[in-house]
Amino acid sequence: MSDPNSLPLLPRPRNLQLLEGHYRIPSGATIALAGEANRSALPAVRRLQRILEQSLHLHLQLSLGDHEQDLAAFRFSYNRLLSMQAYEIAVSVEEISVSYSSPEGAYYAVATLKQLLAHCGRSLPCLQIYDEPDFAARGLMIDISRNKIPQLATLYRIVDLMADLKLNQLQLYIEGAPFAYESFPAVWELETPITGEEILLLNDYCRERYIALVPNQNSFGHMEGWLTRPEFNHLAEMPDGFMLPEGMYDSDFHPDGLSMEPGTFHTEDPEVLKLLGTMYDDLLPYFTSDLFNVGCDETYEVGMGKSKAAAASAGKGNLYLSFLKKIQELVEARGKTMQFWGDIILQYPELIPQLPKNIIAMEWGYGDDHPFAEDTDKFREAGIPFYICPGTSSWNSLTGRTDNMLGNLRSAAIHGKRNGAAGYLITDWGDHGHWQQLPVSYPGFVYGAALAWQVENNLTADVTGYLNSFIYRDRSGKIGQLLLDLGNYYLLESGAYRANDTELSMLLRSRLDNFRLSGKLTAAHLDALDRYITGLEAELALLELGCDDAELVLEELRSGILFVKHAISLARLKRLLEQDAGAINTAMVERQIHELDSLLHHYRGCWSRRNRPGGYERSTAKLLRLRGEYTALAQRLAPER
């Protein structure tokens, strides 16, 4: 075994050399920790002890202190010359030694040892590893606001995966009321939000794994959950709602029109800052991280309503920047460093140098051709610290958009490292119902984490191998590729470029009499999609999953396939409605109703096992509207019924 790539580690280390010989871990040996007075590596050592017991049924005693004649199989040594998150592993014919300068470094070394032990068992090849990350902050952001609020057990599962992948930051995106604000019980009384006590538990669970749980509360735009309520509506820039500006999006992205609810604060109303201050005081005490992501993206209405005159005088960019600085003062007063989404300020690059230097810009973009290089140049030149924030491409997709995901994550890593990003944040959103199931996001979690750790060595990381072996323990070795293939059905659609969506996903959200999308999907497109998804459906029977949630994972994959298949049959029905309505009969429509009922029943079953009940009705609202449209059509075809 002379080829380092013969050890399929993920993330691949910065430097790995294979040497001659092997070391077999003996029974009755110890794990030695010596030389550091405060024993900061003890959590990592205990984790290694558990891994050995679980994977090899081998119990090794811990040995603390220096002993001349010990029987150490693993020896942990403090090395102050290593950088904070770095580690070294040396396997010789005599022992396995680990060097570290921080408890995090020791913990990441154990994450690598976990994979080595899984691949090699008790007999490890002699080798030397030196490893440290390219990005100091390596995070994952989960959207808990667009209907799906995960159960605590689901979040623990995600945190455990993050620990294995050496991620060190978790953000739960909040808009509306997925959190139980103590000062505003009326806002969430009909929901099933995460409570402050649960945040405390999750915060401790993260800290034990060297992961910072970072509060993430949108604070400017995306405030529909608050501003549509009567008691807060007067704080909106446009209380009656608004129309998205012409040309902002192709109408296909909003297939039932561009009318929007009020979602952006009126920046000049002092009550807004009082409301934000109270929200922050309810939320922030439960987090120990010194970071706070305040959002502030997509503030469409600024300058369009109450502040129109002020925008005409001072400019929209200055209105935005002025309010952003006020939010920063609230955050700083509470002892936090502010993160904010950088999309709006990038529209006014001349104002970027005026940003406070003690904030962090979050540069996001989700297409595989997003201009990360150009955008991050602007923050770098102005001396503003920034993270690079690509996405999993799971949302608005049903089963993912694999090729776009891989390209987006890869481009962000390359340009983020080149321009000196302080962090890499993988985002996983839940727009328009959060219909995608959790396994759809896992390929993006894995590939993004690998790139966040070390870019060059992980551009071709074996994502499918990791999914097969470490997440799903699939004896057939097929689920990794199946997940990637499920996420590429969109390549068989009409070919229209989608930066953030798929045509089949949008089709399920549009009204039955809206033919803008179904007109683009020809019979040939639909036939190809049908063959593709049916072929993948047959592969489910070949999987041999050994993970503890194996049965649920299979049901979740079936759920995604049901969504895609129903979207295809809906497109066929719409084409007939538009071109040959006389060919439609009652039996065809009743078949659609039956399929949709089965989809909804299956979706509810999957939902209830990972997520809280609140939000399910909103998630399925457009599907239930579609069912009503089916029923009305069936009644028109058979009025006597």
C-alpha positions as CSV (number, residue, x, y, z in Angstrom):
1,M,0.0,0.0,0.0
2,S,2.2,2.8,-1.3
3,D,-0.5,5.1,-2.8
4,P,-1.9,7.6,-0.2
5,N,-5.2,7.6,-2.1
6,S,-5.6,3.9,-1.3
7,L,-6.7,5.2,2.1
8,P,-10.1,6.8,1.3
9,L,-10.0,9.5,4.0
10,L,-12.5,12.4,3.9
11,P,-11.5,15.2,4.2
12,R,-8.2,14.1,2.6
13,P,-5.4,15.4,4.9
14,R,-3.0,18.1,3.8
15,N,-0.1,15.7,3.8
16,L,-0.1,11.9,4.0
17,Q,2.8,9.6,3.5
18,L,2.6,5.8,3.6
19,L,5.6,3.9,4.9
20,E,6.7,0.3,5.0
21,G,5.3,-2.0,7.6
22,H,2.2,-2.3,9.8
23,Y,1.2,-1.8,13.4
24,R,-1.3,-4.1,15.1
25,I,-3.1,-2.7,18.1
26,P,-2.5,-5.3,20.9
27,S,-5.0,-6.2,23.6
28,G,-4.2,-4.9,27.0
29,A,-2.5,-1.8,25.7
30,T,-3.3,1.8,26.8
31,I,-4.0,5.2,25.4
32,A,-1.4,7.4,27.0
33,L,-1.9,11.2,27.6
34,A,1.1,12.9,29.1
35,G,3.1,16.1,29.1
36,E,0.3,18.7,29.4
37,A,-0.8,19.8,32.8
38,N,-4.4,20.7,32.0
39,R,-5.0,17.5,29.9
40,S,-6.9,19.4,27.2
41,A,-6.9,16.4,24.9
42,L,-8.8,14.3,27.4
43,P,-12.2,14.6,25.5
44,A,-10.5,13.5,22.3
45,V,-8.8,10.6,24.0
46,R,-12.1,9.5,25.6
47,R,-13.8,9.7,22.2
48,L,-11.0,7.4,20.8
49,Q,-11.6,5.0,23.6
50,R,-15.4,4.8,22.7
51,I,-14.6,4.4,19.0
52,L,-12.3,1.4,19.7
53,E,-14.9,-0.2,21.8
54,Q,-17.7,0.3,19.3
55,S,-15.8,-0.5,16.1
56,L,-13.3,-3.1,17.2
57,H,-14.7,-4.3,20.5
58,L,-11.4,-3.4,22.0
59,H,-11.2,-1.7,25.4
60,L,-7.9,0.2,26.1
61,Q,-7.4,1.8,29.5
62,L,-6.4,5.5,29.7
63,S,-3.0,6.2,31.1
64,L,-2.2,9.7,32.4
65,G,1.3,11.0,33.1
66,D,4.7,9.8,32.1
67,H,5.7,6.2,32.6
68,E,8.9,4.6,31.6
69,Q,7.5,1.2,30.8
70,D,4.0,1.7,29.5
71,L,2.2,-0.4,26.9
72,A,0.7,2.5,25.0
73,A,-0.9,1.7,21.6
74,F,-1.8,5.4,21.2
75,R,0.3,8.2,22.6
76,F,-1.0,11.8,22.7
77,S,1.6,14.6,23.0
78,Y,1.2,18.3,23.2
79,N,3.3,20.3,20.7
80,R,3.0,24.1,21.1
81,L,4.7,24.6,17.7
82,L,1.6,23.3,15.8
83,S,-1.0,25.8,14.7
84,M,-4.3,25.9,16.7
85,Q,-6.3,23.3,14.7
86,A,-3.4,21.3,13.3
87,Y,-2.5,17.7,14.3
88,E,0.1,15.1,13.4
89,I,-0.4,11.3,13.3
90,A,2.5,8.9,13.0
91,V,2.0,5.2,12.8
92,S,5.2,3.2,13.4
93,V,5.7,-0.5,13.9
94,E,5.8,0.2,17.7
95,E,2.9,2.6,18.4
96,I,0.5,5.3,17.1
97,S,1.5,8.8,18.2
98,V,-0.7,11.9,18.0
99,S,0.6,15.5,18.3
100,Y,-1.6,18.6,18.9
101,S,-1.4,22.1,20.2
102,S,-5.1,22.5,21.1
103,P,-8.0,20.3,22.2
104,E,-9.6,20.9,18.8
105,G,-6.5,19.6,17.0
106,A,-6.5,16.4,19.1
107,Y,-10.2,16.0,18.4
108,Y,-9.7,16.3,14.6
109,A,-6.9,13.7,14.8
110,V,-9.3,11.3,16.4
111,A,-11.8,12.0,13.6
112,T,-9.1,10.8,11.2
113,L,-8.2,7.8,13.3
114,K,-11.9,6.8,13.3
115,Q,-11.8,6.5,9.5
116,L,-8.4,4.7,9.6
117,L,-9.7,2.2,12.1
118,A,-12.9,1.6,10.0
119,H,-10.9,0.9,6.9
120,C,-8.0,-1.0,8.4
121,G,-9.2,-2.6,11.6
122,R,-6.6,-3.4,14.2
123,S,-3.7,-3.5,11.7
124,L,-2.8,0.0,10.5
125,P,-0.2,0.8,7.8
126,C,2.7,2.8,8.9
127,L,2.2,6.4,7.9
128,Q,2.7,10.0,8.7
129,I,0.0,12.7,8.5
130,Y,0.3,16.4,8.9
131,D,-3.0,18.2,8.7
132,E,-4.6,21.6,9.3
133,P,-7.6,23.4,7.7
134,D,-7.6,26.0,5.0
135,F,-10.6,27.8,6.6
136,A,-10.5,28.5,10.3
137,A,-14.3,28.6,10.5
138,R,-16.1,25.7,8.7
139,G,-19.8,25.8,9.2
140,L,-23.2,24.5,8.3
141,M,-26.4,26.5,8.3
142,I,-29.8,24.7,8.5
143,D,-33.0,26.6,7.7
144,I,-35.5,25.9,10.5
145,S,-37.8,28.7,9.5
146,R,-39.4,27.5,6.2
147,N,-41.8,25.1,7.8
148,K,-39.5,22.2,9.0
149,I,-38.3,22.7,12.6
150,P,-36.1,19.6,13.4
151,Q,-36.6,17.6,16.5
152,L,-33.7,17.8,18.9
153,A,-32.6,14.2,18.1
154,T,-32.4,15.2,14.4
155,L,-30.1,18.1,15.3
156,Y,-27.9,15.9,17.4
157,R,-27.5,13.5,14.5
158,I,-26.4,16.4,12.2
159,V,-24.0,17.6,14.9
160,D,-22.4,14.1,15.1
161,L,-21.9,14.1,11.4
162,M,-20.4,17.6,11.6
163,A,-17.9,16.4,14.2
164,D,-16.8,13.5,12.0
165,L,-16.3,15.9,9.1
166,K,-14.3,18.4,11.2
167,L,-16.9,21.2,10.9
168,N,-16.8,23.7,13.8
169,Q,-19.8,26.0,13.4
170,L,-23.6,25.4,13.3
171,Q,-26.2,28.1,12.5
172,L,-29.9,27.6,12.7
173,Y,-31.5,30.2,10.4
174,I,-34.4,32.0,12.1
175,E,-37.1,34.1,10.5
176,G,-40.7,34.1,11.8
177,A,-41.1,32.2,15.0
178,P,-39.2,28.8,15.0
179,F,-37.8,30.0,18.4
180,A,-40.0,30.5,21.5
181,Y,-39.4,34.2,22.2
182,E,-40.3,34.7,25.9
183,S,-41.4,38.3,25.3
184,F,-43.7,37.4,22.3
185,P,-45.6,34.2,23.2
186,A,-48.5,35.2,20.9
187,V,-46.2,35.0,17.9
188,W,-45.4,31.3,18.4
189,E,-48.3,30.0,20.5
190,L,-49.7,27.9,17.6
191,E,-46.3,26.6,16.6
192,T,-43.9,24.0,17.9
193,P,-40.7,26.1,18.2
194,I,-37.3,25.3,19.7
195,T,-37.2,26.6,23.2
196,G,-34.4,28.4,25.0
197,E,-33.9,25.3,27.2
198,E,-33.5,23.1,24.1
199,I,-30.9,25.6,22.7
200,L,-29.0,25.3,25.9
201,L,-28.9,21.5,25.5
202,L,-27.9,21.8,21.8
203,N,-25.3,24.4,22.7
204,D,-23.7,22.1,25.2
205,Y,-23.8,19.1,22.8
206,C,-22.0,21.2,20.2
207,R,-19.4,22.5,22.5
208,E,-18.5,19.0,23.6
209,R,-17.7,18.4,19.9
210,Y,-15.8,21.7,19.4
211,I,-18.6,23.2,17.4
212,A,-19.8,26.7,18.0
213,L,-23.6,27.1,17.9
214,V,-24.0,30.5,16.3
215,P,-27.3,32.4,16.7
216,N,-28.8,33.4,13.3
217,Q,-31.8,35.8,13.4
218,N,-32.8,37.8,10.3
219,S,-33.3,41.4,11.3
220,F,-34.2,43.6,8.3
221,G,-35.7,41.7,5.3
222,H,-37.5,38.4,5.4
223,M,-39.6,39.6,8.4
224,E,-42.9,38.5,6.9
225,G,-43.6,36.3,9.9
226,W,-43.7,39.5,12.1
227,L,-44.8,42.2,9.7
228,T,-47.9,40.4,8.5
229,R,-49.2,40.4,12.1
230,P,-51.5,43.3,13.0
231,E,-49.4,44.4,16.1
232,F,-46.2,44.7,14.0
233,N,-47.6,45.6,10.5
234,H,-47.0,49.4,11.0
235,L,-43.3,48.7,11.3
236,A,-43.1,47.6,7.6
237,E,-41.7,49.7,4.9
238,M,-44.8,48.7,2.8
239,P,-47.5,47.5,5.2
240,D,-49.8,46.4,2.3
241,G,-47.2,44.4,0.6
242,F,-45.6,45.0,-2.8
243,M,-44.8,43.8,-6.2
244,L,-41.3,42.6,-7.0
245,P,-39.7,45.1,-9.4
246,E,-40.1,44.1,-13.1
247,G,-37.2,42.0,-14.3
248,M,-35.9,41.2,-10.8
249,Y,-36.8,37.5,-11.5
250,D,-38.1,35.6,-14.5
251,S,-41.8,35.2,-13.9
252,D,-41.3,31.4,-14.0
253,F,-39.6,31.7,-10.6
254,H,-42.8,33.0,-9.2
255,P,-45.3,31.1,-11.4
256,D,-48.3,32.6,-9.8
257,G,-47.3,36.3,-9.8
258,L,-44.8,38.6,-8.2
259,S,-47.0,39.9,-5.3
260,M,-45.2,39.8,-2.0
261,E,-46.2,40.2,1.6
262,P,-44.6,43.0,3.7
263,G,-41.2,41.7,4.7
264,T,-38.8,44.6,5.2
265,F,-38.6,47.0,8.2
266,H,-39.1,50.7,7.9
267,T,-35.6,51.9,8.8
268,E,-36.6,55.2,10.2
269,D,-39.1,54.0,12.8
270,P,-37.4,53.9,16.2
271,E,-39.8,51.1,17.4
272,V,-38.0,48.7,15.0
273,L,-34.8,48.9,16.9
274,K,-36.7,48.4,20.2
275,L,-38.3,45.3,18.8
276,L,-35.0,44.0,17.5
277,G,-33.4,44.7,20.9
278,T,-36.1,42.7,22.7
279,M,-35.8,39.8,20.2
280,Y,-32.1,39.7,20.7
281,D,-32.4,39.8,24.5
282,D,-34.8,36.8,24.3
283,L,-32.5,34.8,21.9
284,L,-28.9,35.5,22.6
285,P,-28.5,34.5,26.3
286,Y,-28.9,30.8,25.3
287,F,-25.8,30.9,23.1
288,T,-22.1,31.0,24.2
289,S,-20.7,31.9,20.8
290,D,-19.4,35.4,20.4
291,L,-20.8,35.5,16.8
292,F,-24.3,36.6,15.7
293,N,-25.6,36.4,12.2
294,V,-28.3,39.1,11.7
295,G,-29.1,38.3,8.1
296,C,-30.2,41.6,6.4
297,D,-30.4,40.1,2.9
298,E,-33.0,40.7,0.2
299,T,-34.4,43.9,1.6
300,Y,-36.4,44.5,-1.5
301,E,-38.7,47.2,-0.3
302,V,-36.2,49.8,1.0
303,G,-36.9,53.0,-0.8
304,M,-40.1,51.8,-2.3
305,G,-42.6,52.8,0.4
306,K,-42.4,55.0,3.5
307,S,-38.7,55.8,2.8
308,K,-39.2,56.7,-0.9
309,A,-38.4,60.4,-0.3
310,A,-35.4,59.6,1.9
311,A,-34.1,57.2,-0.7
312,A,-34.5,59.8,-3.5
313,S,-32.4,62.2,-1.3
314,A,-29.8,60.0,0.3
315,G,-29.9,56.9,-1.9
316,K,-31.1,53.4,-1.2
317,G,-27.6,52.2,-0.4
318,N,-27.1,54.8,2.2
319,L,-30.4,54.0,3.9
320,Y,-29.4,50.4,4.0
321,L,-26.0,51.1,5.4
322,S,-27.3,53.5,8.0
323,F,-29.7,50.9,9.4
324,L,-27.1,48.1,9.2
325,K,-24.8,50.2,11.4
326,K,-27.7,50.7,13.9
327,I,-28.1,46.9,14.1
328,Q,-24.4,46.5,14.5
329,E,-24.6,48.8,17.6
330,L,-27.3,46.6,19.1
331,V,-25.1,43.5,18.5
332,E,-22.0,45.1,19.8
333,A,-23.8,46.3,22.9
334,R,-24.6,42.6,23.6
335,G,-21.0,41.5,23.3
336,K,-21.3,39.8,19.9
337,T,-19.5,40.2,16.6
338,M,-22.0,40.7,13.8
339,Q,-22.2,38.6,10.7
340,F,-24.5,39.8,7.8
341,W,-25.4,38.6,4.3
342,G,-23.5,40.7,1.8
343,D,-25.8,40.7,-1.2
344,I,-27.3,44.2,-0.7
345,I,-24.1,46.1,0.1
346,L,-22.5,44.5,-2.9
347,Q,-25.0,46.4,-5.0
348,Y,-23.4,49.6,-3.7
349,P,-19.6,48.7,-3.8
350,E,-18.6,52.3,-3.2
351,L,-20.2,52.0,0.3
352,I,-18.3,48.8,1.3
353,P,-15.3,50.8,2.7
354,Q,-17.7,52.5,5.1
355,L,-18.7,49.3,6.8
356,P,-17.5,48.9,10.4
357,K,-14.3,46.8,10.3
358,N,-15.4,44.6,13.2
359,I,-18.2,42.8,11.3
360,I,-18.1,39.8,9.0
361,A,-19.7,39.9,5.6
362,M,-21.3,36.6,4.4
363,E,-20.9,36.3,0.7
364,W,-23.6,33.9,-0.6
365,G,-24.5,32.6,-4.0
366,Y,-25.9,29.3,-5.2
367,G,-25.2,28.9,-8.9
368,D,-22.2,27.0,-10.1
369,D,-21.2,30.2,-12.0
370,H,-21.7,32.7,-9.1
371,P,-19.1,35.5,-9.2
372,F,-17.4,34.6,-5.9
373,A,-14.0,35.9,-7.1
374,E,-15.4,39.4,-8.0
375,D,-17.6,39.7,-5.0
376,T,-15.0,38.7,-2.4
377,D,-12.4,41.0,-4.0
378,K,-14.6,43.9,-3.0
379,F,-14.6,42.9,0.7
380,R,-10.9,42.0,0.7
381,E,-9.9,45.3,-0.8
382,A,-12.0,47.2,1.8
383,G,-10.4,45.2,4.7
384,I,-13.8,43.6,5.7
385,P,-13.5,40.0,7.0
386,F,-15.8,37.7,5.1
387,Y,-17.1,34.1,4.9
388,I,-17.8,32.3,1.6
389,C,-21.3,30.8,1.7
390,P,-22.3,28.3,-1.0
391,G,-25.2,25.9,-0.7
392,T,-26.3,22.3,-1.0
393,S,-28.7,23.1,-3.9
394,S,-31.3,20.9,-2.1
395,W,-34.1,23.4,-1.8
396,N,-36.7,24.0,-4.5
397,S,-35.4,20.8,-6.1
398,L,-37.4,17.8,-4.7
399,T,-34.3,15.5,-4.8
400,G,-31.4,17.9,-5.3
401,R,-29.4,19.5,-8.1
402,T,-26.1,17.6,-7.9
403,D,-24.0,19.0,-10.7
404,N,-24.8,22.6,-9.6
405,M,-24.1,21.7,-6.0
406,L,-20.7,20.3,-6.8
407,G,-19.8,23.3,-8.9
408,N,-21.1,25.8,-6.5
409,L,-19.3,24.4,-3.4
410,R,-16.1,23.9,-5.4
411,S,-16.0,27.4,-6.9
412,A,-16.7,29.0,-3.5
413,A,-13.8,27.0,-1.9
414,I,-11.3,27.9,-4.6
415,H,-12.1,31.6,-4.7
416,G,-12.7,31.9,-1.0
417,K,-9.3,30.5,-0.2
418,R,-7.6,32.6,-2.9
419,N,-9.1,35.8,-1.5
420,G,-8.6,35.1,2.2
421,A,-12.0,34.1,3.4
422,A,-12.2,33.7,7.2
423,G,-14.8,31.0,6.9
424,Y,-16.7,28.6,4.7
425,L,-20.4,28.2,5.5
426,I,-22.5,25.5,3.8
427,T,-26.1,26.7,3.6
428,D,-29.1,24.4,3.4
429,W,-32.4,26.3,2.8
430,G,-36.0,25.3,2.9
431,D,-37.8,27.7,0.5
432,H,-41.4,27.0,-0.6
433,G,-42.3,24.2,1.8
434,H,-39.0,22.5,2.5
435,W,-40.1,19.5,0.4
436,Q,-36.7,17.9,0.1
437,Q,-35.8,15.2,2.6
438,L,-32.7,15.4,4.8
439,P,-30.7,12.7,2.9
440,V,-30.9,14.9,-0.2
441,S,-28.7,17.4,1.6
442,Y,-26.0,15.0,2.8
443,P,-23.9,14.9,-0.4
444,G,-23.6,18.7,-0.1
445,F,-22.7,18.5,3.6
446,V,-20.0,15.9,2.9
447,Y,-18.4,17.6,-0.2
448,G,-18.6,21.1,1.4
449,A,-17.0,19.9,4.6
450,A,-14.1,18.3,2.7
451,L,-13.4,21.4,0.7
452,A,-13.7,23.6,3.8
453,W,-11.0,21.6,5.5
454,Q,-8.5,21.4,2.6
455,V,-9.4,22.7,-0.9
456,E,-6.8,21.3,-3.3
457,N,-6.7,17.7,-2.0
458,N,-10.5,17.5,-1.9
459,L,-11.6,18.8,-5.2
460,T,-12.2,15.2,-6.3
461,A,-13.1,13.9,-2.8
462,D,-14.9,10.5,-2.8
463,V,-18.3,11.7,-1.6
464,T,-20.1,8.5,-2.7
465,G,-17.6,6.4,-0.8
466,Y,-18.1,8.3,2.4
467,L,-21.9,8.2,2.0
468,N,-21.8,4.5,1.5
469,S,-19.3,3.6,4.2
470,F,-19.7,6.1,7.0
471,I,-23.2,7.5,6.9
472,Y,-25.4,4.8,5.5
473,R,-23.1,1.7,5.9
474,D,-24.5,0.4,2.7
475,R,-23.3,-3.1,2.0
476,S,-24.4,-2.8,-1.6
477,G,-22.2,0.3,-2.0
478,K,-24.9,2.0,-4.2
479,I,-26.6,4.7,-2.1
480,G,-23.9,7.3,-2.6
481,Q,-24.2,7.3,-6.3
482,L,-28.0,6.9,-6.2
483,L,-28.2,10.1,-4.2
484,L,-26.1,12.0,-6.7
485,D,-28.1,10.6,-9.6
486,L,-31.4,11.5,-7.9
487,G,-30.1,15.1,-7.8
488,N,-29.5,15.2,-11.5
489,Y,-33.0,14.7,-12.9
490,Y,-33.1,18.4,-13.5
491,L,-30.5,18.0,-16.3
492,L,-33.3,16.3,-18.3
493,E,-35.7,19.2,-18.0
494,S,-36.2,21.8,-20.8
495,G,-32.6,23.2,-20.5
496,A,-33.6,26.6,-19.1
497,Y,-30.9,27.8,-16.7
498,R,-32.1,27.7,-13.1
499,A,-29.9,29.3,-10.5
500,N,-32.0,28.3,-7.6
501,D,-34.8,25.9,-8.7
502,T,-36.0,23.1,-10.9
503,E,-38.9,23.2,-13.3
504,L,-40.7,20.2,-11.8
505,S,-40.5,21.8,-8.3
506,M,-42.0,25.0,-9.6
507,L,-44.6,23.1,-11.5
508,L,-46.0,21.6,-8.3
509,R,-46.2,25.1,-6.7
510,S,-48.1,26.7,-9.6
511,R,-51.8,26.7,-10.3
512,L,-53.4,24.1,-12.6
513,D,-54.3,26.6,-15.2
514,N,-50.7,28.1,-15.3
515,F,-49.1,26.7,-18.5
516,R,-45.8,28.7,-18.5
517,L,-43.7,25.8,-17.3
518,S,-45.6,22.8,-18.7
519,G,-45.4,24.4,-22.1
520,K,-41.6,24.2,-21.9
521,L,-41.5,20.6,-20.9
522,T,-42.2,18.7,-24.1
523,A,-43.4,15.1,-24.3
524,A,-39.8,14.0,-25.1
525,H,-38.6,15.8,-21.9
526,L,-41.3,14.1,-19.8
527,D,-40.6,10.7,-21.3
528,A,-36.9,11.0,-20.5
529,L,-37.6,12.2,-17.0
530,D,-40.1,9.3,-16.4
531,R,-37.6,6.7,-17.6
532,Y,-34.8,8.2,-15.5
533,I,-36.7,8.4,-12.2
534,T,-38.3,5.0,-12.7
535,G,-34.9,3.5,-13.2
536,L,-33.6,5.0,-10.0
537,E,-36.7,3.9,-8.1
538,A,-35.9,0.3,-9.0
539,E,-32.4,0.7,-7.5
540,L,-33.9,1.3,-4.0
541,A,-34.6,-2.4,-3.7
542,L,-30.9,-3.1,-4.2
543,L,-29.7,-1.0,-1.2
544,E,-28.5,-2.8,2.0
545,L,-28.3,0.0,4.5
546,G,-26.8,-0.7,8.0
547,C,-27.4,2.7,9.6
548,D,-29.7,3.0,12.6
549,D,-32.3,5.0,10.5
550,A,-32.1,2.7,7.4
551,E,-35.8,2.2,7.1
552,L,-36.6,5.9,7.4
553,V,-33.9,6.8,4.8
554,L,-35.4,4.5,2.3
555,E,-38.8,6.0,2.9
556,E,-37.4,9.5,2.5
557,L,-35.9,8.6,-0.8
558,R,-39.2,7.1,-1.9
559,S,-40.8,10.4,-0.9
560,G,-38.6,12.4,-3.1
561,I,-39.3,10.0,-6.0
562,L,-43.0,10.3,-5.5
563,F,-42.7,14.1,-5.7
564,V,-40.8,13.9,-9.0
565,K,-43.2,11.3,-10.5
566,H,-46.2,13.4,-9.6
567,A,-44.7,16.5,-11.1
568,I,-44.2,14.6,-14.3
569,S,-47.8,13.4,-14.4
570,L,-49.0,16.9,-13.6
571,A,-47.0,18.3,-16.5
572,R,-48.6,15.7,-18.8
573,L,-52.1,16.7,-17.5
574,K,-51.4,20.4,-18.0
575,R,-50.2,19.8,-21.5
576,L,-53.5,18.1,-22.3
577,L,-55.5,20.9,-20.6
578,E,-53.7,23.5,-22.8
579,Q,-53.7,21.5,-26.1
580,D,-56.4,18.9,-26.0
581,A,-58.7,19.3,-23.0
582,G,-61.3,17.0,-24.6
583,A,-58.9,14.0,-24.2
584,I,-59.1,14.3,-20.4
585,N,-61.5,12.1,-18.6
586,T,-62.6,11.7,-15.0
587,A,-60.5,8.6,-14.4
588,M,-57.3,10.4,-15.4
589,V,-58.0,13.2,-12.9
590,E,-59.1,10.7,-10.1
591,R,-55.8,8.9,-10.6
592,Q,-54.0,12.2,-10.0
593,I,-56.0,12.7,-6.8
594,H,-55.1,9.2,-5.6
595,E,-51.4,9.7,-6.4
596,L,-51.3,13.0,-4.6
597,D,-53.1,11.6,-1.6
598,S,-50.5,8.8,-1.4
599,L,-47.7,11.4,-1.7
600,L,-49.1,13.5,1.1
601,H,-49.7,10.5,3.4
602,H,-46.1,9.3,2.8
603,Y,-44.7,12.8,3.2
604,R,-46.4,13.2,6.6
605,G,-45.0,9.9,7.8
606,C,-41.5,11.0,6.9
607,W,-42.0,14.5,8.3
608,S,-43.2,13.3,11.7
609,R,-40.1,11.2,12.4
610,R,-37.5,13.9,12.1
611,N,-39.4,17.2,12.6
612,R,-41.9,18.9,14.8
613,P,-45.5,19.0,13.8
614,G,-45.8,22.8,13.5
615,G,-45.3,23.9,9.9
616,Y,-46.6,20.8,8.2
617,E,-49.8,22.4,7.1
618,R,-48.0,25.4,5.5
619,S,-45.5,23.1,3.9
620,T,-48.3,21.2,2.1
621,A,-50.7,24.2,1.5
622,K,-49.9,24.4,-2.3
623,L,-50.2,20.7,-2.7
624,L,-53.6,20.8,-1.0
625,R,-54.6,23.6,-3.3
626,L,-53.6,21.5,-6.2
627,R,-55.8,18.7,-4.9
628,G,-58.7,21.0,-4.7
629,E,-58.1,22.0,-8.3
630,Y,-58.0,18.4,-9.3
631,T,-61.3,17.8,-7.5
632,A,-62.9,20.8,-9.2
633,L,-61.7,19.6,-12.6
634,A,-63.2,16.1,-11.9
635,Q,-66.5,17.7,-11.0
636,R,-66.6,19.7,-14.2
637,L,-65.9,16.5,-16.2
638,A,-68.6,14.5,-14.3
639,P,-71.1,17.1,-13.0
640,E,-73.7,14.4,-12.2
641,R,-71.3,13.2,-9.4
